[in-house]
C-alpha cells in the first residue's frame, strides 16, 4: 500500500462515567451522560466477551444525529485522504501514528490501497487547498481534523458533489454534508469539572489550562466545565491559561502562574497534564487535585502520587478516533449505512480505580495517550505498533 505524508506548515478500558467518589453524592445523569454510560457499558461488554468488530456499538448514533447516511457500494481497495490541521503536540502526532499503524494492519491493507496524510498547520486556506487536491486526485474518502468548525462548508460540498464522503473527527465541522465522529466534548469538560467540585466539596480556587483557541473541542470543553463550576458559588476560576494541549506549553504557563504565589486548590487541564505536574514540582508547590487528559504520565502519577496530594480524574480523547473515522469511511464505501453523527464513549480513569497495563503503561513515554484500544471497532493496536511509526515534523 502506498503511504504519502506531506506536512505543510507543520506547527504542530473504558471506565463508567457514573462512578461516585467516596463521600460524594451521586448526581442524576443528563441525557448525554446516560448515552455515554450506555456506550461505555456496550464497549466494556464487548471487550469482556472477547468480541471484535461490532458495527452496532462502534457506529452508535449520537443523541443529536439527524439521519443515517449510505452510498452506492464501491469495490475495494480504496484511496483514503487524511486532512489534518496542525501537528504541534503529542496527541496529533500519535493520531497520525495510529492512522498509519491501522493502515498497515491486516484489516487496513485489505481495504486501503493508498493512504495520503496532509498536515496544513492552522492555515485554513492551506487545509482547504489540500482537500481540493485530494478531490482532484480522486480519493474515495477524506478524513478531516479541521482547523476551525465553520470554514470548510464549500470544500465539503465540492467533495460531496464528487461522490467523496468527508468524515470529520476531533475538531469537527458544521457542514451538513459531513459525517461526524467525536466524543461529547461538552460532557468531557463537565465530567472533569464535576470530579474536582466533588473532591473540593464545592469550595476552592481552580486554574483552567485550556486547549488551542478557536477550535470546537476547546470551546465545548470550556462550556461543559464552566456550566458545572457555575453551580457552586464557592468555586472560583482564578486563571485561564492557554496550554494548546501541549505538555511543554502547559508547563510554561503553569510555572508563570505559580510564580504569582496565588493559592491554587485544583487544576482543570484539557491537555498537557504531565507538564502541569512538573511545574508544581519545579516550583516546590504542594500537588493538588487535578482533572486532565489520558496522557500516560498523568495516569502514572495518579497511580503513584496520591500520598503527595495528587488525586483526580483522567478523561481521554483517544487519538484512535482517527481509526474509527477511517472505519466509518470504509463502511460507507462498501455500501453500508452509518449515522451522520457518531458518538464515542469517554475513556475514564480515576485515582480510586486506575490499573497498570489497562489505564497506563509503565514503559512507554509520559506523553503517550493511553486510550488506544477500541474493541467494538476492531481497533487493537499496541503501544509498540503505534510508536514504531516515525513521523517527521
C-alpha positions in Angstrom: 0.0 0.0 0.0 1.3 3.5 -0.9 1.8 5.9 2.0 2.1 9.6 1.5 3.0 12.2 4.1 3.0 15.9 3.5 3.4 18.3 6.4 2.6 21.8 5.2 3.5 24.5 7.7 3.9 21.8 10.4 3.4 23.7 13.7 2.0 21.5 15.1 -10.6 0.2 29.1 -13.2 2.4 29.5 -14.5 3.2 33.0 -18.1 4.1 33.7 -18.8 7.8 33.9 -21.3 7.3 36.7 -18.7 6.3 39.3 -19.2 8.1 42.6 -16.3 9.4 44.6 -16.0 8.3 48.3 -18.1 10.6 50.4 -19.8 12.3 47.5 -23.4 12.2 46.4 -24.5 10.8 43.1 -26.0 13.3 40.7 -28.8 12.4 38.3 -27.4 11.7 34.8 -28.2 14.0 31.9 -29.3 12.5 28.6 -25.8 13.0 27.3 -24.4 11.2 30.4 -26.9 8.4 30.0 -25.9 7.9 26.4 -22.3 8.0 27.2 -22.7 5.4 30.0 -24.7 3.1 27.6 -21.9 3.3 25.1 -19.3 2.7 27.7 -21.2 -0.3 29.0 -21.5 -1.7 25.5 -17.8 -1.3 24.8 -17.0 -2.9 28.1 -19.3 -5.8 27.4 -17.8 -6.3 24.0 -14.3 -6.3 25.5 -15.2 -8.7 28.3 -16.8 -11.1 25.9 -13.6 -11.1 23.9 -15.6 -9.8 20.9 -14.3 -8.0 17.9 -15.8 -5.5 15.5 -19.4 -4.8 16.3 -20.9 -2.1 13.9 -23.9 -1.5 16.2 -21.7 -0.5 19.0 -18.8 1.1 17.0 -21.1 3.3 15.0 -23.5 4.4 17.7 -25.7 7.3 16.8 -25.2 10.4 18.9 -28.3 11.8 20.6 -28.3 14.7 18.1 -27.7 12.6 15.0 -30.3 13.8 12.4 -30.2 10.9 9.9 -28.5 7.8 8.5 -26.1 8.0 5.6 -25.4 5.5 2.9 -23.9 5.4 -0.6 -23.6 3.0 -3.5 -21.0 0.4 -2.8 -17.6 0.6 -4.5 -15.1 -2.2 -5.0 -12.1 -2.2 -2.6 -9.3 -1.4 -2.1 -9.8 2.3 -1.6 -7.8 5.5 -1.7 -8.1 7.4 1.6 -7.0 11.0 2.3 -6.5 12.4 5.8 -6.5 16.2 6.1 -5.1 17.3 9.4 -4.6 20.9 10.6 -1.6 21.3 12.9 0.8 18.7 14.3 2.1 20.7 17.2 1.5 18.3 20.1 1.9 14.7 21.0 -1.9 13.9 20.5 -1.8 14.9 16.9 1.5 13.0 16.3 0.0 9.9 17.9 -3.2 10.3 15.9 -1.2 10.2 12.7 0.8 7.2 14.0 -2.4 5.4 14.8 -3.8 6.1 11.4 -0.7 4.8 9.8 -0.5 1.7 12.0 -4.1 0.9 11.2 -3.4 1.3 7.5 -0.5 -1.1 7.9 -2.6 -3.7 9.8 -4.2 -6.7 8.1 -7.6 -5.1 8.2 -6.3 -1.8 6.7 -4.2 -3.5 4.0 -7.3 -5.5 2.8 -9.3 -2.4 2.2 -6.9 0.6 1.7 -4.6 0.7 -1.3 -3.4 4.3 -0.9 -3.3 6.5 2.3 -2.4 10.2 1.9 -1.9 12.3 5.1 -1.5 16.1 4.8 -1.0 18.4 7.8 -1.5 22.1 7.0 -1.0 23.9 10.2 -3.6 26.4 11.4 -3.7 27.9 7.9 -7.4 27.3 6.9 -6.8 28.2 3.3 -3.9 25.7 3.1 -6.1 23.0 4.5 -8.9 23.7 2.1 -6.4 23.6 -0.8 -5.1 20.3 0.4 -8.6 18.9 0.4 -9.3 20.3 -3.1 -6.1 18.5 -4.2 -7.4 15.2 -2.7 -10.7 15.7 -4.6 -8.8 16.3 -7.8 -6.7 13.2 -7.3 -9.8 11.1 -6.9 -9.6 9.8 -3.4 -12.5 7.7 -2.3 -13.0 9.4 1.1 -11.5 12.3 3.1 -10.9 12.1 6.9 -10.8 15.6 8.3 -9.5 17.1 11.6 -10.3 20.7 10.9 -8.5 23.9 11.9 -11.9 25.6 12.6 -15.5 24.5 12.6 -17.1 26.9 10.1 -14.7 27.4 7.2 -15.0 24.1 5.4 -18.6 24.1 4.1 -17.8 24.9 0.4 -15.0 22.3 0.0 -17.0 19.6 1.8 -19.9 20.4 -0.6 -17.4 20.0 -3.5 -16.3 16.7 -2.2 -19.9 15.5 -1.8 -20.8 16.6 -5.3 -17.8 14.4 -6.5 -19.2 11.4 -4.5 -16.5 11.6 -1.9 -17.7 11.3 1.7 -16.0 13.6 4.3 -15.7 12.2 7.8 -14.9 14.9 10.3 -13.5 13.9 13.7 -12.0 15.5 16.8 -12.3 19.2 15.8 -15.5 18.7 13.9 -17.1 20.9 11.3 -20.6 22.4 10.9 -21.2 21.5 7.3 -24.3 19.3 7.0 -22.8 17.1 4.3 -20.0 15.9 6.7 -20.3 12.7 8.8 -19.1 13.4 12.3 -17.1 11.1 14.6 -16.4 12.5 18.1 -16.8 12.2 21.8 -19.2 14.6 23.6 -16.8 17.4 24.3 -19.2 19.4 26.5 -19.7 16.2 28.6 -15.9 15.7 28.6 -15.3 19.1 30.2 -18.2 18.7 32.6 -17.1 15.3 33.8 -13.6 16.6 34.7 -15.1 19.7 36.4 -17.6 17.6 38.4 -14.8 15.4 39.8 -13.0 18.5 41.0 -16.1 20.0 42.6 -16.8 16.8 44.5 -13.2 16.5 45.7 -13.1 20.1 46.9 -16.6 19.7 48.4 -17.8 22.7 46.4 -15.2 25.3 47.6 -11.8 26.3 46.2 -9.7 28.2 43.7 -9.3 26.5 40.3 -7.0 27.2 37.4 -8.1 26.1 33.9 -5.4 25.2 31.4 -7.2 25.3 28.1 -6.5 24.0 24.6 -6.0 25.5 21.2 -8.1 28.7 20.9 -10.8 28.8 18.3 -11.2 25.0 18.0 -14.6 23.4 18.6 -13.0 21.0 21.2 -11.6 23.8 23.3 -14.8 25.8 23.2 -17.1 22.8 24.0 -14.9 21.6 26.9 -14.7 25.0 28.4 -18.5 25.3 28.2 -19.0 22.0 29.9 -16.6 22.8 32.7 -17.9 26.4 33.3 -21.5 25.2 33.4 -20.6 22.8 36.3 -18.4 25.3 38.2 -21.1 27.9 38.0 -23.4 25.7 40.0 -21.0 26.0 43.0 -20.7 29.7 44.1 -17.7 29.0 46.3 -15.7 27.6 43.3 -13.6 30.4 41.9 -11.8 30.2 38.5 -8.8 32.3 39.3 -7.0 31.9 36.0 -7.5 30.6 32.5 -4.2 29.7 30.8 -3.5 28.8 27.1 -1.8 25.4 27.1 -2.5 24.3 23.5 -2.9 20.7 24.7 0.9 20.5 24.9 2.9 19.5 27.9 5.7 21.9 27.2 3.4 24.9 26.8 1.2 23.9 29.7 4.3 23.6 32.0 5.5 27.1 30.9 2.1 28.9 31.5 1.5 27.0 34.8 5.1 27.8 36.0 4.5 31.5 35.2 1.2 31.5 37.1 2.6 29.7 40.2 5.3 32.4 40.4 2.4 34.8 41.3 2.0 32.9 44.6 -1.7 32.7 44.4 -3.5 29.9 46.3 -4.4 27.0 43.9 -6.7 24.3 45.2 -7.2 22.3 42.0 -6.3 22.4 38.3 -8.5 21.5 35.3 -6.3 20.7 32.3 -7.5 20.0 28.8 -4.2 18.5 27.8 -0.5 18.6 28.7 -1.2 17.5 32.3 2.3 16.0 32.8 3.7 19.5 32.2 1.4 21.0 34.8 2.6 18.4 37.4 6.2 19.2 36.5 5.5 22.9 37.0 4.3 22.2 40.5 7.4 20.1 41.3 9.8 22.7 39.9 8.1 25.5 41.9 8.2 23.2 45.1 4.4 23.8 45.4 2.4 21.0 47.0 0.4 19.0 44.5 -3.4 19.5 44.3 -6.3 17.6 42.8 -6.2 17.6 39.0 -8.6 16.7 36.2 -6.7 16.0 33.0 -6.4 14.1 29.8 -5.3 10.5 29.3 -1.5 11.1 28.9 0.4 8.1 30.2 2.5 10.3 32.6 -0.6 11.8 34.2 -2.2 8.4 34.7 1.0 7.0 36.2 1.2 10.0 38.5 -2.4 9.4 39.6 -1.5 5.9 40.5 1.8 6.7 42.2 1.5 10.2 43.8 -1.8 10.2 45.7 0.0 10.3 49.0 1.5 13.6 47.8 -1.8 15.2 47.2 -2.3 14.3 43.5 -5.7 12.8 43.1 -8.3 13.2 40.4 -9.7 12.0 37.1 -8.3 11.4 33.6 -10.7 11.6 30.7 -9.4 10.6 27.3 -9.8 11.9 23.8 -8.4 8.9 22.1 -6.1 9.5 19.2 -7.7 6.3 17.9 -10.7 8.3 16.9 -9.0 8.7 13.6 -9.2 4.9 13.1 -12.9 5.0 13.8 -13.3 7.7 11.3 -11.4 5.6 8.8 -13.6 2.6 9.6 -16.7 4.8 9.1 -15.4 5.7 5.6 -14.8 2.1 4.8 -18.3 1.1 5.9 -19.8 3.8 3.7 -17.7 2.9 0.7 -18.8 -0.7 1.0 -22.5 0.4 0.8 -23.3 0.1 4.5 -25.4 2.6 6.4 -24.0 4.7 9.3 -25.4 7.5 11.4 -24.4 11.0 10.3 -23.2 11.8 13.8 -21.4 9.0 15.7 -20.7 9.3 19.4 -17.8 7.5 21.0 -17.7 6.9 24.8 -15.4 8.7 27.2 -12.4 6.7 28.4 -12.1 7.5 32.1 -9.7 6.6 34.9 -9.8 7.8 38.5 -7.3 7.7 41.3 -9.6 5.1 43.0 -9.8 2.7 40.1 -6.7 3.2 37.9 -4.9 0.0 36.8 -1.4 -0.5 35.3 -1.5 -2.3 31.9 -5.1 -1.2 31.3 -5.2 2.6 32.1 -1.5 3.3 31.8 1.7 1.6 30.7 4.9 1.5 32.7 7.5 1.5 29.9 6.1 4.0 27.3 6.6 7.8 27.2 4.7 10.1 29.5 3.2 12.0 26.6 1.7 8.8 25.1 -2.1 8.9 25.1 -3.2 5.6 26.7 -6.8 5.2 25.4 -5.8 3.3 22.4 -7.9 0.1 22.2 -11.4 0.3 20.9 -12.6 -3.4 20.8 -16.1 -2.8 19.3 -14.5 -1.1 16.4 -11.9 -3.8 15.8 -9.0 -1.4 16.9 -6.5 -3.4 18.9 -3.2 -1.6 18.3 -0.4 -2.0 20.9 1.8 0.8 22.1 4.7 -0.8 20.3 2.9 -0.8 16.9 2.0 2.8 17.3 5.3 4.1 18.5 7.1 2.1 15.7 5.6 4.7 13.2 8.1 7.6 12.8 6.6 11.0 12.0 8.6 13.9 10.6 7.7 17.3 11.9 
